Amino acid sequence: MTLRCRKTGGRPPASVPRAVRSSPVGERFAALLEHLDGHEKECRATVESWMPNGLPVPAGLLAGV
């Protein structure tokens, strides 16, 4: 995910203006991205810890989870 904006005419600017990035909404969006990134890493680590030492896991078992 990335922060995007549009000019009044509907065209996107070359980059997101600093005023938008440093606005309360921009800062909340950045915090959300950090949270989601950490959550993804935590979920990935949890699922990988379920895997028994790299042994094959039946697809049916994974589908059930």
C-alpha angles and dihedrals in degrees: 000000000000135000111253134176139179135223121240091269091055098254119125117242120238090257138000109274117247090238090060095045092049095043118106090256092049091049092048089050091051090049090050091052091051091049093049091048091052091045092051091051091048092050092047091050091048093051092045089052088059090060111096104235095306095304117147115272120208113253090228090060092051091047090053092053 
